[in-house]
Amino acid sequence: MGDSPINPLVLIGVGSSFAFSGLFYHLYQEKKKEVTRLREIPVFRPDQHFVKVLTSTPYKRLQYVAVEGVVQADDKPLASQFVPRCSGVIQKIVTEEQWKYLNHITRTWKCRTENKKETNNSVPFSLVSPGSYVPDVYVRVQTPLEASGSFLETVYSKVRRAEEGLVDVVLQGLSGEKPVAVVESEEMLRVGSSLTGFGEVVLEGGQVVRLQAPQDGRKYILVPSDYRSFMDRHEASASMWKMLTAVTGLTGAGLLAGLVYDFTARQDRSK
């Protein structure tokens, strides 16, 4: 008997390529729909035009918009505990210990985090128009800790390794546990940083706008960039899935074409 006319590895390659192409196409379509929905959201800055739009709406309220601006503390800002001349309006400090525990059955050490301590501080803050030295319109951000989005920046991170002596090594071997390190980190939403908020806005008084969680169930989101950068990232993600769809699809088509050609050539030689 001759060799099998069909290489199973090639068949696996063809099937895998088309399967991944279908998956990537699905992800592309989902991201494309998301980008379309984002483009439909009205975008404003904290300026007089925004106030005029709100004034002309019923109840001086817009259900869901994007507001981009610069972070400004309404009260005295928070000072970083680790970085000089660094201030913000939201601060999260995390300290945790990393330990190793001996598994007496397998005689291997497993890592575990213990004694994690987290401290959260915040002060009221607003978004103001970029480049305005004396802002005349403020967008007060309500309950920012309830918003989704990774809008905190890591300003400090340090790992302090545990020092071991000979006596410590002996005691740790007997007890089956030993400290590895203490990890300290600090995240902040810094004063002067760009921030885009997605949510409901309400005009209070003449020049103050309140950004809050939407009442219609849509997500309350804070993004640590301007709106254009935010959209660029989503469009780049859609382009990536589109490219992967094309690459895997063409790879599968090429393998299939080679398989058909090889099979046809074998048939011709057998005649």
N, C-alpha and C positions, 0 to 999 in steps of 0.2 A: 504494500500500500504506500502511496506517496504521502507527502506532507499534507496536512489539512489545508484546504484552499483558503480558509479564513483564520487569521490570527486572533485569538480571543483577547489579547491585550489591546489590539487595535479596536475591536468592538467595544471594549470597556472605555477606551479613550473617546470614541465617538459618542457613546451614551453619556459619559460624564460631561463632555463639552456641551452637548445640547441641554443637559439637565442644569448645569451652571448658567448657561445662557438664558434659560427660562427663568431661573431664580433672579438673576441680575436684572432681567427685563421687568420682572414684577417689582423689584425694589426701585428701579428707575421710574416706573409709572407712579408708585406711591410718593416718591420724592417730588416728582413733577407736579402731582396734585397739590402737595404741601406748598411748593413754591408758588403755584397759582393762587392758592388761598391767601398766602402772605402778601402777594402783590395787591390783592383786593382790599387790604387793610389801609385806611387813611393814615398818613404819616404827618405829624406836626412837630414844631419846635415851640418852646416857651416864648412866644412873642405876641404882639398885638393882633396879628392876623388870627392866631389861635383863639384869642379872647373874643374877637368879633364873630368867629364861627360858632363858638359856644353860646354867645349871647343871642344869636339868631335861632338857636335850636329850642324845641320844647323842653321846659324844665331846666334849661341850661346844662344839658347832659348829653354825652355821646357814649353809646354802649360799649364800643370796642374800637380802640385806635392804638397807634404806636406813637409814643412821645420820646424824642431823642434830645438829650441835653447833657449838661455837665453837672456833676455832683457838688452840691454846696450844703454845708451843715447849717441848720437853723439855729442851733445852740453852739456851745463850745465843742469842737471836735474831739474825738478820742485820740490819745497819743499812743503810738506803738510802744509795747513794753520792751522791744528788742532792737528796733531800728530808729536811730536818731532822726529827728525832723521828718518823721513819717506820721501823718494823721489821717483819720478816716471817720466814717459815720457808722460802720458796722465792723465789729471785731470778734474773731473767734480764735481762742487759744486752746490748743489741745496738748496734753502731756500724757504719755502712756509708757508703760514698762514692757519690755520684751523679755520673756523668759523661755528657757528650754527645759522640757520635762523628759525624763528617761522612761522609755517603754521597756519594762523589765523582760517582756516576752521576746521582742525583736532586738533588744539591746541597741535601740536607736533613739536619738534625741528628736523631739518634736517641739516646734516653736508655738508660742501662745502669747497673746497680748493680755496684760493684767493692769489693774488699777488705772484705767483710762479716766482722765479728768478733762472736762470740756467747759470752757467759760465763754459765754456769749454776751457781748455788750453792744448797745446801739444808742444813737441819738437821732432825733428827728432831722430829716434832710429834705432838700428839694432839688429839682432839676431846673437849671437856668440855661438860657441860650448861650451856645459857645461863643467866646470872644466878647461877651458883654461884661464890662467892668462895673457898671451900676445897673443890675438887672431891674426891669420894671414888671416882669411877669415871672411868677414862681409856680412850679408844679410840685406840690407836696406829695411825697411818696408815702402812702399809707401801708402799714403792716408789711414791710419788705421781707421779713423773715418767713412770711407765709407764701411768698412768691416762689415759683420754680425757676430754674436757670442757675448755672454756675457763675455767679457774678462776683464772687470773692477772689481776691488775688493773694497768692502765697507770698508774703513779704519776708518770712523768716522760717527756716527749717534747720534743725541741728540734731545729730545723733551722737549721744555720749556713750561710748563703749564702757562696759563694766570691766574693772581691773581685777585680775585674779592672781592670788598668791598661792604658794604650795599648800598651805593649810586650807584655803578655800577650795582648791581642787579636790582634796581628800574629803572634805565635808560635803561637797556637792555630789561626789560619787556615792556617798552613803545615803544622802537624802533623796537623790534622784531629781534634783532641780537646781537650776543655776540662772542668775540674771545675765542677760546679754547686753542690753542697752536701754537707755531712756531717750525717747524721741520727743522733741519739743517742736511745735509748729505754730505759726500765727498767720491768719488770713484776715484781710481787710478789704472793705470797699473804700478806696481812698478818696479824699477830697480832691476835686479837679479831674477825676477820671470820667471818661465817656460812659454813658449808660442809656439804654433804650428800654422803655417800659411798655408792655402790652397789657391793656386793661381798660376799665371804664373811667371816664373823666367827668368831673362835675365842677362848675364854676362857683367859687365862694367869694362873695363880695365883688370887687371890681377887677382885681388883678391876680388873685390867687386861685389856682386850679388844683383839684385833688385827684390824684391817680390812685385807684383802688381796684380790688378784685371785682371782676364782672359779676353781675347778678344773673346773667343768662347761662351760666355754667361753663363758659369758655375759660381757658387757662389764663391765670395772672402770671406774667413772665417778666423777668428782668434780665437783660442781656448786657454784658460788659463791653459794649462797642457801640458805634453809631449804626444806624439802620442800614446804610449801604454795605458796610463790612459784614453785617449779619446776613444780608441777602446774598452777598458774594460767596459766603461759605456754603449756603444751601444750594446755590446754583452750581458751585464746583462739585458738591456731592452728587447732584443729579447728573452732571457731565461724566463723573467717574463711573457711576453705574451704567450709563449709556455706553461708555467706551468698553467696559468689561463685557457688556452684552454683545457688542460687535466682535470683540477679540475672541471670546469663547465660541460664538456662533460661527465665525469664519474658520476657527480651528477645527470645530466639529465637521463643517462642510468640507474642509480640505482633507481631513482623515477619511471621511466617507467617500470622497471622490477618488482618493488613492486606493481605498479598499475595492471600489467598483472596478477601477482600471486594472488592478492586480488580478481580480477574479476573472475579468474578461480576457486578460492576457493568458491566464492559465487555461481557460476554456479553448482559446484559439490553438495553444500548443498541444492540447490533448486530441485535437482533431486529426 
